[in-house]
Amino acid sequence: MIKALFASLLLTLPLLADQPDPDPARFAKEIAAFDAQDETSPPEKGGIVFSGSSSIRLLDIPKIFPGLTALNRGFGGCEISDLNHYLERVLLRYEPSLVIFFCGANDLWKNKSPEQVEDDFNEYTHRLFEVSPDAKLLILAIRPSPARKKIRATEAAMNQRFAKIAEADPRISYLPESWDRFLDANGNCIPELYVDDQLHMSDAGYAIWKEILTPHLPPVAP
């Protein structure tokens, strides 16, 4: 049923013109806060970094992944172009061995096309692997949400692009369950997985992320 819905959504996908990138300076304070954290407590290189927008920023790593040593470098409302602008400061300087990525939904909501978002994502991966050629990259699918139902087809198309990128590079894994698990058999969002804004995840939603990601993360001592 979900696959049939995915195919029907693609058939209704509108053509979108390229949009200008927003001003990354709107995140200057958030990035400066990361700088201050790193100066106070310099993280070791070669670790795990969660990278992306508000669903990453709101991820409580000690709560969801107890015992896991990882950096959270999400900043809410960002687009992939913003990540790329600050990439040295929010990712590359850590020379990560594993990156968990969730971003692109805000881009589509601001009418960027899947083609434009893919171009930005390709820049992100190219720069990552230049610095850390053996790193692994886990892509969490753009998550459907009741608040953004009108761009469901565009989200589905972008996820298909993420899947194809992952198929072509063994260092990259795309995790489709982070789309599938948020929809019921009729293709509707499951209400209890969202908070009141109908966009961000509830604890139940983050529990799904935990299930999806844990097999890909290093084991943690009990």
C-alpha positions in Angstrom: 0.0 0.0 0.0 2.8 2.5 0.9 4.7 1.7 -2.3 1.6 2.3 -4.3 1.0 5.6 -2.6 4.6 6.5 -3.3 4.2 5.8 -7.0 1.0 7.8 -7.2 2.6 10.8 -5.4 5.4 10.9 -7.9 2.9 11.1 -10.8 1.4 14.3 -9.3 4.8 16.0 -8.6 4.8 19.6 -9.8 7.7 21.2 -11.6 9.6 23.6 -9.3 12.0 26.3 -10.3 15.3 26.8 -8.5 15.0 29.1 -5.5 17.6 31.4 -4.0 19.4 30.1 -0.9 18.3 31.9 2.4 20.9 34.0 4.3 22.9 31.6 6.5 23.8 34.6 8.8 20.4 33.9 10.6 22.2 31.0 12.3 25.3 32.9 13.4 24.4 32.7 17.1 23.8 28.9 16.9 27.0 28.3 15.1 28.9 30.5 17.6 27.5 28.4 20.4 28.9 25.3 18.8 32.3 27.1 18.5 32.1 27.9 22.2 31.3 24.3 23.2 34.2 23.0 21.2 36.6 25.5 22.7 35.4 24.6 26.3 35.4 20.9 25.7 37.2 19.9 22.4 35.7 16.8 21.0 37.9 13.9 19.8 38.2 13.6 16.0 36.9 10.5 14.3 33.6 10.2 16.2 29.9 10.3 15.5 28.0 13.5 14.4 24.3 14.0 14.1 23.9 16.6 11.4 20.8 18.5 10.1 17.8 20.5 11.0 15.4 20.8 13.9 14.6 17.1 14.3 18.3 16.6 14.9 18.6 19.7 17.1 15.7 18.4 19.3 17.2 14.9 19.6 18.2 14.2 23.2 21.1 11.9 22.5 21.7 10.8 26.1 18.0 10.0 26.5 17.4 8.2 23.1 20.9 6.6 22.8 22.2 6.2 26.4 25.9 5.6 26.6 26.5 6.7 23.0 29.3 9.3 22.5 28.2 11.6 19.7 27.9 15.2 18.8 24.6 16.9 18.0 25.2 19.6 15.5 21.6 20.2 14.3 20.3 23.7 14.1 16.6 24.3 13.6 15.1 25.6 10.4 18.2 25.0 8.4 18.4 24.0 4.8 21.2 21.9 3.2 22.7 25.2 1.8 23.0 26.4 5.4 24.8 23.2 6.4 27.2 23.7 3.5 27.9 27.3 4.4 28.9 26.2 7.9 30.2 22.8 7.1 33.7 23.2 8.4 32.4 24.4 11.7 29.5 21.9 12.2 31.0 18.8 10.7 34.3 18.7 8.8 36.6 19.8 11.7 35.5 16.7 13.6 36.7 14.4 10.8 33.8 12.1 11.6 33.8 8.4 11.1 29.9 8.2 11.1 27.4 10.9 10.2 23.7 10.7 10.7 22.0 13.1 8.4 18.4 14.5 8.4 17.8 17.6 6.3 16.1 18.8 3.1 12.5 19.0 4.3 12.8 22.8 5.0 14.3 23.2 1.5 11.3 21.6 -0.2 8.9 23.5 2.0 10.5 26.7 0.7 9.8 25.5 -2.9 13.3 24.2 -3.7 13.1 21.4 -6.3 14.4 17.9 -5.6 17.0 18.6 -8.2 18.2 21.7 -6.4 18.2 19.9 -3.1 20.2 16.9 -4.6 22.8 19.3 -5.9 23.2 20.8 -2.4 23.4 17.3 -0.9 26.0 16.2 -3.4 28.2 19.2 -2.3 27.7 18.1 1.3 28.8 14.5 0.6 31.7 15.5 -1.6 33.1 17.8 1.0 32.6 15.2 3.8 34.4 12.5 1.9 37.2 14.8 0.9 38.0 15.2 4.6 36.9 11.7 5.8 37.1 9.4 2.9 36.2 6.3 5.0 33.3 7.8 6.8 29.9 6.2 6.8 26.8 8.4 6.1 23.3 7.4 7.2 20.5 9.3 5.6 17.2 9.5 7.5 14.4 9.9 5.0 12.5 13.1 4.9 9.7 12.4 7.3 6.0 12.9 6.2 4.1 15.2 8.5 0.5 16.4 8.7 1.6 20.0 8.7 3.3 19.6 5.3 0.9 17.3 3.5 0.7 19.4 0.5 4.4 18.7 -0.4 4.1 14.9 0.2 4.8 14.2 -3.4 7.9 16.3 -3.5 9.2 14.7 -0.2 8.7 11.3 -1.7 10.6 12.3 -4.9 13.5 13.6 -2.8 13.6 10.4 -0.8 13.9 8.5 -4.0 16.9 10.6 -5.0 18.5 9.9 -1.6 18.0 6.2 -2.2 19.7 6.3 -5.6 22.6 8.3 -4.2 23.1 5.6 -1.5 22.9 2.8 -4.0 25.8 4.3 -5.9 28.1 4.7 -2.9 28.8 1.9 -0.4 29.7 4.5 2.3 26.1 5.9 2.2 23.0 4.1 3.6 19.5 5.4 3.1 17.0 4.4 5.8 13.5 4.3 4.2 11.8 3.2 7.4 12.1 6.8 8.6 9.4 7.5 5.9 7.5 4.3 6.0 7.1 3.9 9.7 5.3 7.3 10.0 2.5 6.3 7.7 -0.4 3.9 8.3 -1.7 1.4 5.8 -3.7 4.1 4.1 -0.8 6.4 3.7 -1.9 8.8 6.5 0.5 10.1 9.1 0.1 8.3 12.5 -1.0 11.1 14.9 0.8 9.9 18.0 4.2 10.2 16.3 3.9 14.0 16.2 3.8 16.9 18.7 1.1 19.6 18.7 2.7 21.5 15.8 2.0 18.4 13.6 5.5 18.8 12.2 8.0 17.6 14.8 8.3 14.2 16.4 6.9 13.1 19.8 8.8 10.7 22.0 7.1 7.9 20.1 8.5 9.3 16.9 12.0 9.4 18.3 11.6 5.8 19.5 11.2 4.8 15.9 14.4 6.7 15.0 16.1 4.8 17.8 14.9 1.4 16.3 16.0 2.4 12.9 19.4 3.8 13.8 20.6 1.4 16.6 21.6 -1.4 14.2 23.9 1.0 12.4 25.5 2.5 15.5 28.5 1.0 17.5 27.5 -1.1 20.4 27.3 0.6 23.8 28.5 -1.1 27.0 25.6 -1.8 29.4 
